[in-house]
Amino acid sequence: MPHEGYRNLRLKIIATTLTFSLIPLFVLGASIYYQFHQSYSSKIHENLRAMAENRRHALDLFFDERISQLTTVAYTMTFDRVTAPGTLERLYDLIQSRSKYYVDLGVIDENGEHVAYCGPYKLKGLNYRDTDWFQSVIARGTYISDVFLGFRKVPHFIIAVARREDDHTWVLRATINTDLFEAMVRAAQTGRKGDAFLLNRDFVYQTAPRFHGGLLEKNTSLQLPMFMGTRLIEHAMEGRRLLVAATWLENKEWLLVVEQDPGEELLPLFRTRHLTIGLMTAGVIAVVFGTVLVSQLMIRQLIRADREKAELDANLMQSAKLAAVGKLAAGIAHEINNPLAVIREKAGWIRDLLEEEDIQSSDNFAEFADAVEKIEAHVERARTVTHRLLGFARRMEPVEEEVDLHRVLDETIAFLENEARHRNIAIHKEYMADEPTIISDSSQLQQVFLNIINNAIDAVEQDGDIWVRTHRDGKKNSITVEIADNGPGIPPEHLSKIFDPFFTTKRTGSGTGLGLSISYSIVKKLGGEIVVKSNRPKGAVFTLSFPARQGAD
Amino acid sequence: MMPYKVLVVDDELDFLETIVKRLERRRITVTGVASGEEALKQLETFPVDVVILDVKMPGMDGLETLRRIKRRWPFVEVILLTGHGSVESGIQGMELGAYDYVMKPAKLGDLIAKVEQAYERKRLREKQSQ
């Protein structure tokens, strides 16, 4: 597979793996976050609602208590007793001893005349007959005022109860400490940005809000009609989102408003979001890194497997090719041998006839004799080729004997040394230390070494070196023979054909192109391997490896 | 004339004809036939000392012919002519009792030398068995 193909495959693997791992990761992360967001938000809403209702109960209770306290006082007294000097003071002390809500206490007769007063201000003698609140308390029995500045220009509100006594009515009136009252409302303020305040029916602040405006100013943003229960509103205010709980008090037409900054309340949620995003990012990085790594490993493995397969294929092809060509060569050689035999016999017959005297005297006798000799010589030449071919195809079982590789190499080199010396080529022996004994066929091995070293001598031609090295490959348990030369090397386009029968680069007539082919099949038959490498222009290396004898060392 | 008689068996008629002529020229009593069946028929009427037998022939092949000759005439020596240089068929032939094998195309001189050696062995074995 070409380089491009591997890259595309790798990208495909990465894309697929990332898709199938990241999408579930995102879905999981998003849905968990969404669920958490939902439940956390609803929890915040519930908390706010509960707090608002809680405050409302407290305020209602506060009004209830004040009214019942004043009612109790009013109904345990008579107008004459309560206006008697010192009584109101004692009552005030009694009430104040339990709670500090009251600022003053006063008694107003049915004409609106402030007949008795106990408190820090000089209110005695004022007439309230024409005020709305006085009309209202006379009509309904109880009254709670809005906050107002009153005569003293101090914010306060009053609670009044009317006492009907025989045929006339008098009113017990108390001013309520707004500070304490406001503290009760403020208790519902949470965080740095939360707020809690009361609005009256006209949406005027009855307690001072923490932000936006002040006491007795009008609130313009929250204009809610009367409703039952508690409402939660998402409310934008000067660019800030506010969560608002609003509820109307029961005893007074005041709206309790509790504001929360969801940003503040949701802080844990944001932390969770950051954590989630962080974890997701880490997860994505891990997944991407893992995917890239795994794909790289896979592709590397694939490339190696492909390369091994290609080598194996090439090997198998070479073997198959040799087997097929061998069979073909044997067939051809055999078919040629028969006509060659006939030609030889016919030539022999002519030679026989030439021996007769009358022919010997012929003018052309010498020519005949010469022609017959040439025919016989070339029959011999053709016979050599066919016999080599048949030898190549021969399925002779190799002899199994203990062979000392060094001895075989020495003998082979001795055989070629004259030729080498003649051409000024040095043959260097670099043998391993111990004796490499293998089980093989020494004469066939000799033929192989002879072929290869002879080729090396032919390649170097003149003035050069040939190295014959042996070493043991412990890992494969084999003995390796390396025959290297510093000739011109083998052109890459020849490397794949070098073991093919009839492939030769030598001059026509001086080589059959069978030597390496035969060597290859011999080595294969002996259970060995033969590999050629060439680094032009630094010469060629033939590496032969044979299985080492079992238990040799 | 030479003291021995020879039978050549080969399906290649040109070869057969020429080798018979050449052997006759060397004063050898020789007959040529083109198949194994003919060879067996010929031997019935015309006993010989040495048979030169081609291995690869259509019909009855050389090895089968050799087997039958040896069964019928154990003293007759056979030299195999092998077209494909298979040592296997040569060795197989030797196991079946052939005297030797010669690879085609062989030199006539070599062949005659083998024929004479074979004749010598035949005579020796005949003497021993008497």
Interface residues (C-beta under 8 A of the other chain):
Chain A: A330 A333 H334 N337 N338 L340 A341 V342 I343 R344 E345 K346 G348 W349 D352 V379 R383 T386 H387 L390 G391 R394 R395 M396
Chain B: E12 D14 F15 T18 I19 K21 R22 R25 K56 G83 H84 G85 S86 V87 E88 M103 K104 P105 A106 K107 L108
